[in-house]
Structure formats: structure tokens, C-alpha cells
Amino acid sequence: MISIADPELGEREKERVAEVIDSGHLTDGPEVRAFEEAFAEFCGASHGVATTNGTTALHTALEALGIGPGERVVTTPFSFVASANAVRFAGAEPVFADIDPDTYNLDPEAVESVVAERDIDAILAVHLFGLPADIERLREIADAHDLRLIEDAAQAHGAAVNGERVGTFGDAACFSFYPTKNLTTGEGGMVLTDDEDVAARAARFINHGRPAARFDDDSGGSYDHATLGHNFRMSSVLAAIGRVQLDHRLQESNEQRRANAARLTDGLADVEGIETPIEPAGRRHVYHQYTIRTDDRDALRTHLDDEGVGTGIYYPTPIHEQPAYDGVTCDVPATERAAEEVLSLPVHPNVSAADTETIMTAVRRFETGGPQS
Ligand SMILES: Cc1ncc(COP(=O)(O)O)c(C=O)c1O
């Protein structure tokens, strides 16, 4: 079976983890600082605050930006549920705008309509599947209406717009380092921002409200709690994995994902009834997922499974249709159609050229009526 995900971890990660274990310094510390600095620098941001996962990174960013009760955040209903959940964890209300059916990302026009109709305080844009959202346009909308802009870049490490990496367009940006992601630490996340005050508030929020020495000369003692906070701190063991992944894997594996995607797009171009993903001019897609769409999705999925090709559906149920969002109404036809039609094919760095041939042949057999033809 060609799997839909295959996290890459090896000797280098094992060695670095062993070093951290030998050091006896397992929780927050210099290893985490070094990972924060390196990842922020890679993305072009001034500050990084590492967290336990992408969900807590989002929650932390929203809190650090002062988004809370009584406020509304416009976001996409076509994402992993954590994007909207974080808004609710912060005490604010997610308001859903529809996606652009060609990119699966927030449609700026839909965002503008929502901003015109409702009292909105912030925009939370997701760079879904590794393709940057139309973040320059969303930044313009945010600036025109005095809204804060948050990037959910959980799936887009190294993706870029006109040469600038995602993670630098919003007032804050959030990443996940879950095992299927382009860079993994097992579990983990990070908030990036250029605003030192936002970074300082984020660092406090993830550490029981304690002022962080790196942002605050007068950080006080270990049991001074300036604000309410959580324990969302990243462990040094995970930061060590992240540093290795950043230094030795991310860029190469993004190139491999792009090469696999190019092969698939080329080979599937003339298959009827299937739309392959696009990469709009100026945007660098890092193919966290390679997502096609077809109106016969479920049958194609069963067929590919029979042919040894693993697939994934991201996401079969839009967020507003989840039971946890009972009572939420919105007009998002492009999202609802996408949820019925999308199918992700294996694109990760361990997919070989031969594997892409197998995948394309299997898709073609479906088009022509099965393996016998
Ligand atoms: C778009 C998006 N946002 C947020 C998250 C949450 O990240 P985590 O699973 O690390 O909490 C994910 C992860 O699956 C995601 O894909």
C-alpha cells in the first residue's frame, strides 16, 4: 500500500534526542530557544514561541493579540476543526466565509462581504494543503478595516508568496509539527510574530502567566504570575527533533513533494472528470496534501484502495456542519461542494517516481472502467 503519510525521522533525530536526554534538560530551555530562533529566522519572522501543538499555538496567538469575548473572527469552514476551535477557546466567535473553489482557501471577496455585513475584529486565514491563501489581499482587507490577521500555517512550512515565506504576513502566524506535517516534532507548534509585545504575551500565556526572561528584563521569580496562563510549553526533546528537521529535511522534502506533485499533475492532466491542484502565479505550494477533486470521489477512493493506493479526505465535514458547531449557519456552497469532492493522493517525500506511476495508472484504470481494461 502506498501510504498517504510517512513521517521522516532517522539517525540524526535519534542522536540529537539522545544528547538532550543525556543533558538531563528535558523541559523548556536553550534547545527550545534555539529551535524558536531558527524556525522564526527560516520564515523571516522576528520572534518564535514554541508550544505543545498547533491548536495551542492558535489559541495562544489569539490570546496574545487580545482577541476574546465579544469579538468575531472571520475564518474558513474548510479546514481542520482546530482553526475555528481556537477562536472559541479564546472566547471569541468564528464567523465562516466561503472558499475559492480553485484553491480551497478563503475567498477574499467572501471575506469582504462578511466584513461588510457583520462587526468583525480579525481574520484567521488557513494556508490549506500547503498552498498559501491570498494573504496579500487578506492583509489589505485587514488593514482597510483595522482588523488583526492571523495565519494558520499548520500545513504550510516553507510555502511562500512572491518569495516571502508564510508566517510573516499576519500579526501572528501559527504552525503545527504533527507527524504528518512537512516538519514534525511528534507533537508541537509555534507562534511567529514580528511584534515583541505579542511574543512576550504569548510566552507568558504558555507558561502559567510568568513573564519570560527573554522579553522582560524584570521577569521576577518563578512563582510570579502576571496573568492567567496555561502550560503549553514545548519539551527540549521535541525541539531537538525540530532543529534537525529544519536543518536537514524540510527544504529537501518540500522539493520532493513539489516534484511528486508536478509528476502527478502532468500525468493526470488529460484524465476526464478529475481536477488537479493549482499553484497561482507568485505562490509557492509545498503540497502538504496533493488534493484532486471529482464528483465520483467515494467510488474512486474505494478503487484506489483496492489498487494499493492510500488516500485521505480532508475534510469530509465542513466545520459548521460538525455537531460541536450545532446552530451555526452560513452560506458556503463552495465549501460544501469541496467536502463532497476532494480526495488527497500520496505526495510525501517517500513517494517514489515508480509510486507516482502506480498512482496515475490506478486513477486511469478507474476512468476506463477497471483493471481489466
Ligand atoms: C489547518 C490546521 N490547523 C490547526 C491544526 C492543529 O494542529 P495540531 O494537530 O498540532 O494541534 C492542524 C493540524 O492538524 C491543521 O491542519
The ligand as an SDF file (V2000), in Angstrom:
LIG
                    3D

 16 16  0  0  0  0  0  0  0  0999 V2000
   -5.0120   23.7140    9.3810 C   0  0  0  0  0  0  0  0  0  0  0  0
   -4.6860   23.1810   10.7350 C   0  0  0  0  0  0  0  0  0  0  0  0
   -4.8240   23.9840   11.8050 N   0  0  0  0  0  0  0  0  0  0  0  0
   -4.5230   23.5610   13.0440 C   0  0  0  0  0  0  0  0  0  0  0  0
   -4.0830   22.2900   13.2760 C   0  0  0  0  0  0  0  0  0  0  0  0
   -3.8300   21.8360   14.6870 C   0  0  0  0  0  0  0  0  0  0  0  0
   -2.5420   21.3730   14.8750 O   0  0  0  0  0  0  0  0  0  0  0  0
   -2.2500   20.2360   15.9780 P   0  0  0  0  0  0  0  0  0  0  0  0
   -2.7980   18.9560   15.4670 O   0  0  0  0  0  0  0  0  0  0  0  0
   -0.7520   20.2350   16.0590 O   0  0  0  0  0  0  0  0  0  0  0  0
   -2.8810   20.6860   17.2480 O   0  0  0  0  0  0  0  0  0  0  0  0
   -3.9070   21.4200   12.2020 C   0  0  0  0  0  0  0  0  0  0  0  0
   -3.3860   20.0600   12.4320 C   0  0  0  0  0  0  0  0  0  0  0  0
   -3.8240   19.0550   12.1110 O   0  0  0  0  0  0  0  0  0  0  0  0
   -4.2380   21.8690   10.9070 C   0  0  0  0  0  0  0  0  0  0  0  0
   -4.1080   21.0620    9.8510 O   0  0  0  0  0  0  0  0  0  0  0  0
  1  2  1  0
  2  3  1  0
  2 15  2  0
  3  4  2  0
  4  5  1  0
  5  6  1  0
  5 12  2  0
  6  7  1  0
  7  8  1  0
  8  9  2  0
  8 10  1  0
  8 11  1  0
 12 13  1  0
 12 15  1  0
 13 14  2  0
 15 16  1  0
M  END
$$$$
